[in-house]
Amino acid sequence: MTSTADPRPPRRPAVRSRPPAALAAAALLLAALSARAQDSAAAPPPPPPADASAAAVFQRLAPAVVRIEVQESGSRAKSGVGSGFFVSTDGLLVTNYHVVSRLVHRPASHAARATAAGGSWTLTLLAVDVVHDLAVLRASGPAPSLAIAVAPRELAKGTRVLALGHPRDLGLSIVEGTYNGRLEHTATARLHYTGPINPGMSGGPAVTDDGALVGVNVATMGEEVAFLVPADAVAALLARVPAAPPDRAGFLAGMTADLAALAERTMAGLFTPGGPSVALDGYRVPTAPDSSFRCWGDSDGDEDEAPGVRVAVHGCSMDESIFLSETLGAGLARFEHELVRGQGLGRLRLLAALEGAFEQALPFDGTAREVTRFHCRHANLRTAAHTWRSALCVRRLRDFPGLYEGVFRSVSLGVYDAGLITSLTLSGVPFDLIRTLTARFLEAVGSTR
Amino acid sequence: MSWLELVDEGGRLLARRDARALPCTVGRAHGNALVTSDPYVDPHHAEVALDDAGRLVVRDLGSVNGLRRPDDDARHDLLALEPGHDVLLGRSRLRLVTDAPAAVMPPAPRPVPEPAGPRWLAATRRRAVQLAAAAALMAVGAVVATIGVPGRPAGMVAGAAAVGILLLVTIWTAGWALATRLRRGESRFGPHFVVAVVATLWSALVSELPGWADFLLPDSPVVTALLFGAAAASWYVALALHLRVMSPGGGARTQRASFFAALVLAGVGTWLPAALERDFSTVATITGTLKPFPAALVPARTPAQFAESLEGLERELLDDEEPAATGSRVLRRADDEGAAPQPETPQPEP
């Protein structure tokens, strides 16, 4: 704990607003650049020889690591810069999907180019793995004679790993860090890398001393806590690269199928009877069903004797945010229980407080071309333990036909000393999954009385 | 022998004069030949004279409320006065009587005494009604506010709400009083205030109905209908009463006007927010009314039944097509048609 100056904890814990992996998933993509930075890209400065073997790795791999720039074709304006690397000598290139997402969403108005010491190439998008944030592109023209080998293997924690890329578009750099195992708290595979990964290095390779690919730079939380997409996900995507690139609809259909499959795999078993639960005053509420969820809790406490509303919160979220477009993400599942108690309040005042806490304007991401507005249904629902007032608001992701985003929020009725407000947010899931989980979620809330 | 007689609503004789002494002026001012204290009569309201054909007529002298027949709301500027065909001025009635009883002497024009008790008593009673209305309003405002804001000192919240609502109603009243003064030459603040209080309390009462409907029957068309009905009823009560105070005896025309104005105002209040809500937004707005009511008696479904009923929602979402043309629409078109970007010729570095 860094500060104890504030005697009362905040009503909502700061960490729960975004899962850690989401913090900087898109942050590595460097969008705004100075002209100076652009110049330096053409002629990379020699890296400081921190270590003889790092210098050797750099010398050997530098021709295979590229700077990728996505341009708006009308204005020739840069819309983003990242890194990438050749994985074959016939011109196949790997980067993060979030570096080149505009090639999927707005293909007619955007083009991508790769540059390295040995040349410059126009890129064609071939395949996308939206779940792992990977893309495969083909470079036009002769490829460098060296490519980075994708041969996944197990590493011990603590193994030295070198990451290459264009941090802040300052030229090709190599940084040294440590492999720290696979993340346990994510639905999609991620490697934990301790090293200074910075914006602009997205899509660059992270390799062992002998130059074998460990993963692809994808995100950072700052303070040298960074994440890689594991090499086996790269190998899996390379194995399914089509001969000819699909069109926009084809890409989106493939991404939709992947997301739907992920949602089914990670969420179809949620809130089944007998799942894990915790007690929250008189209620028994569902908690993290498996390790892909991270939970938090907080309470106003009773130390303050003034009459008023006391809130205790228990929430869980999948530690995940999948990049869909520059303005839209999919966070899969999140739920939160909020216990509202009145201290020294009469029934009517507590009821008014409950109503006020239940009625919310919940902001989401997205633009009008990507999502519909929210459509809502309201109902009074009765489960074995309680009676509820519920609202379900859902919107459709226009670009991902069959995927939806919704929030199901309920407040318990007829309990006058403490009311429970409980919310389930599902993001980037099929409509049937919303229906299934809507039917199950409230049944999972029991009573301890 | 014929007489001009002025009688009040209850038929009591206020003043009388020889019908041959013409022209005979009627009004509230003391210089008139026939004087009444009826507040709905102008100081110089009308005069009785002979027209070109030698008939006895009543002529409007530019009064606020004009001349009417007892059985008809239409306003006239000139009406013939014959026995059995009386003319209404405000709430007073002017009639021509041909065979007066000898016992009744033509009285001197004089102000009519207040109907009950001395003048100060009536005035006090009026004040008491207005004060009671204000007190009731402030009490209701205070109680409602105290329910709504838990966690703050109840006394302060209640006091602020009571003063606030009194201020609002006073401003509302002042508007009507000003309009009345412009039209009639007197404000009638007191009666308008009482009407404003009654209308406020009434609308507070009827606005409970839609909340209960939303609580018991969420998403039902009954809620919207009640919302509209309650708003229309409140507007109608307020408008009709205020207009009545402003121009008494306004009659059917005023009623009709209030009725249609109430429908329009209620319609705007009910459907305008719903229409605005249809605009694109990335905010999910959760709503739900809670009422003190036994949970066991609330009509409810199981979550499974609710989930079953969501086909309509899915259809609604699939039907939600892209918003009408905007700048980005053109861009989107281009993207829809395009496939992957066309490869260019490689440009090796020099």
Boltz contact constraints between the chains, C-beta under 6 A:
constraints:
  - contact:
      token1: [A, 106]
      token2: [B, 335]
      max_distance: 6.0
  - contact:
      token1: [A, 107]
      token2: [B, 338]
      max_distance: 6.0
  - contact:
      token1: [A, 107]
      token2: [B, 340]
      max_distance: 6.0
  - contact:
      token1: [A, 107]
      token2: [B, 341]
      max_distance: 6.0
  - contact:
      token1: [A, 108]
      token2: [B, 334]
      max_distance: 6.0
  - contact:
      token1: [A, 108]
      token2: [B, 335]
      max_distance: 6.0
  - contact:
      token1: [A, 108]
      token2: [B, 338]
      max_distance: 6.0
  - contact:
      token1: [A, 111]
      token2: [B, 341]
      max_distance: 6.0
  - contact:
      token1: [A, 119]
      token2: [B, 348]
      max_distance: 6.0
  - contact:
      token1: [A, 119]
      token2: [B, 349]
      max_distance: 6.0
  - contact:
      token1: [A, 120]
      token2: [B, 347]
      max_distance: 6.0
  - contact:
      token1: [A, 120]
      token2: [B, 349]
      max_distance: 6.0
  - contact:
      token1: [A, 122]
      token2: [B, 343]
      max_distance: 6.0
  - contact:
      token1: [A, 122]
      token2: [B, 344]
      max_distance: 6.0
  - contact:
      token1: [A, 124]
      token2: [B, 340]
      max_distance: 6.0
  - contact:
      token1: [A, 124]
      token2: [B, 343]
      max_distance: 6.0
  - contact:
      token1: [A, 125]
      token2: [B, 340]
      max_distance: 6.0
  - contact:
      token1: [A, 140]
      token2: [B, 343]
      max_distance: 6.0
  - contact:
      token1: [A, 140]
      token2: [B, 346]
      max_distance: 6.0
  - contact:
      token1: [A, 141]
      token2: [B, 346]
      max_distance: 6.0
  - contact:
      token1: [A, 245]
      token2: [B, 340]
      max_distance: 6.0
  - contact:
      token1: [A, 247]
      token2: [B, 339]
      max_distance: 6.0
  - contact:
      token1: [A, 308]
      token2: [B, 151]
      max_distance: 6.0
  - contact:
      token1: [A, 309]
      token2: [B, 150]
      max_distance: 6.0
  - contact:
      token1: [A, 309]
      token2: [B, 151]
      max_distance: 6.0
  - contact:
      token1: [A, 345]
      token2: [B, 150]
      max_distance: 6.0
  - contact:
      token1: [A, 348]
      token2: [B, 147]
      max_distance: 6.0
  - contact:
      token1: [A, 349]
      token2: [B, 147]
      max_distance: 6.0
  - contact:
      token1: [A, 349]
      token2: [B, 150]
      max_distance: 6.0
  - contact:
      token1: [A, 351]
      token2: [B, 290]
      max_distance: 6.0
  - contact:
      token1: [A, 351]
      token2: [B, 292]
      max_distance: 6.0
  - contact:
      token1: [A, 352]
      token2: [B, 147]
      max_distance: 6.0
  - contact:
      token1: [A, 352]
      token2: [B, 148]
      max_distance: 6.0
  - contact:
      token1: [A, 353]
      token2: [B, 150]
      max_distance: 6.0
  - contact:
      token1: [A, 354]
      token2: [B, 290]
      max_distance: 6.0
  - contact:
      token1: [A, 355]
      token2: [B, 290]
      max_distance: 6.0
  - contact:
      token1: [A, 358]
      token2: [B, 288]
      max_distance: 6.0
  - contact:
      token1: [A, 359]
      token2: [B, 286]
      max_distance: 6.0
  - contact:
      token1: [A, 359]
      token2: [B, 287]
      max_distance: 6.0
  - contact:
      token1: [A, 360]
      token2: [B, 286]
      max_distance: 6.0
  - contact:
      token1: [A, 361]
      token2: [B, 283]
      max_distance: 6.0
  - contact:
      token1: [A, 361]
      token2: [B, 285]
      max_distance: 6.0
  - contact:
      token1: [A, 362]
      token2: [B, 284]
      max_distance: 6.0
  - contact:
      token1: [A, 363]
      token2: [B, 283]
      max_distance: 6.0
  - contact:
      token1: [A, 364]
      token2: [B, 282]
      max_distance: 6.0
  - contact:
      token1: [A, 366]
      token2: [B, 282]
      max_distance: 6.0
  - contact:
      token1: [A, 368]
      token2: [B, 280]
      max_distance: 6.0
  - contact:
      token1: [A, 368]
      token2: [B, 323]
      max_distance: 6.0
  - contact:
      token1: [A, 369]
      token2: [B, 328]
      max_distance: 6.0
  - contact:
      token1: [A, 369]
      token2: [B, 332]
      max_distance: 6.0
  - contact:
      token1: [A, 372]
      token2: [B, 320]
      max_distance: 6.0
  - contact:
      token1: [A, 373]
      token2: [B, 280]
      max_distance: 6.0
  - contact:
      token1: [A, 373]
      token2: [B, 281]
      max_distance: 6.0
  - contact:
      token1: [A, 374]
      token2: [B, 284]
      max_distance: 6.0
  - contact:
      token1: [A, 375]
      token2: [B, 313]
      max_distance: 6.0
  - contact:
      token1: [A, 375]
      token2: [B, 316]
      max_distance: 6.0
  - contact:
      token1: [A, 375]
      token2: [B, 317]
      max_distance: 6.0
  - contact:
      token1: [A, 377]
      token2: [B, 313]
      max_distance: 6.0
  - contact:
      token1: [A, 378]
      token2: [B, 218]
      max_distance: 6.0
  - contact:
      token1: [A, 378]
      token2: [B, 219]
      max_distance: 6.0
  - contact:
      token1: [A, 379]
      token2: [B, 218]
      max_distance: 6.0
  - contact:
      token1: [A, 379]
      token2: [B, 306]
      max_distance: 6.0
  - contact:
      token1: [A, 380]
      token2: [B, 298]
      max_distance: 6.0
  - contact:
      token1: [A, 380]
      token2: [B, 300]
      max_distance: 6.0
  - contact:
      token1: [A, 381]
      token2: [B, 300]
      max_distance: 6.0
  - contact:
      token1: [A, 381]
      token2: [B, 301]
      max_distance: 6.0
  - contact:
      token1: [A, 381]
      token2: [B, 303]
      max_distance: 6.0
  - contact:
      token1: [A, 381]
      token2: [B, 306]
      max_distance: 6.0
  - contact:
      token1: [A, 382]
      token2: [B, 300]
      max_distance: 6.0
  - contact:
      token1: [A, 387]
      token2: [B, 295]
      max_distance: 6.0
  - contact:
      token1: [A, 387]
      token2: [B, 298]
      max_distance: 6.0
  - contact:
      token1: [A, 387]
      token2: [B, 300]
      max_distance: 6.0
  - contact:
      token1: [A, 389]
      token2: [B, 288]
      max_distance: 6.0
  - contact:
      token1: [A, 391]
      token2: [B, 286]
      max_distance: 6.0
  - contact:
      token1: [A, 391]
      token2: [B, 288]
      max_distance: 6.0
  - contact:
      token1: [A, 393]
      token2: [B, 284]
      max_distance: 6.0
  - contact:
      token1: [A, 396]
      token2: [B, 317]
      max_distance: 6.0
  - contact:
      token1: [A, 407]
      token2: [B, 284]
      max_distance: 6.0
  - contact:
      token1: [A, 409]
      token2: [B, 286]
      max_distance: 6.0
  - contact:
      token1: [A, 413]
      token2: [B, 295]
      max_distance: 6.0
  - contact:
      token1: [A, 414]
      token2: [B, 295]
      max_distance: 6.0
  - contact:
      token1: [A, 431]
      token2: [B, 314]
      max_distance: 6.0
  - contact:
      token1: [A, 435]
      token2: [B, 307]
      max_distance: 6.0
  - contact:
      token1: [A, 435]
      token2: [B, 310]
      max_distance: 6.0
  - contact:
      token1: [A, 438]
      token2: [B, 307]
      max_distance: 6.0
  - contact:
      token1: [A, 439]
      token2: [B, 303]
      max_distance: 6.0
  - contact:
      token1: [A, 439]
      token2: [B, 304]
      max_distance: 6.0
  - contact:
      token1: [A, 439]
      token2: [B, 307]
      max_distance: 6.0
  - contact:
      token1: [A, 442]
      token2: [B, 303]
      max_distance: 6.0
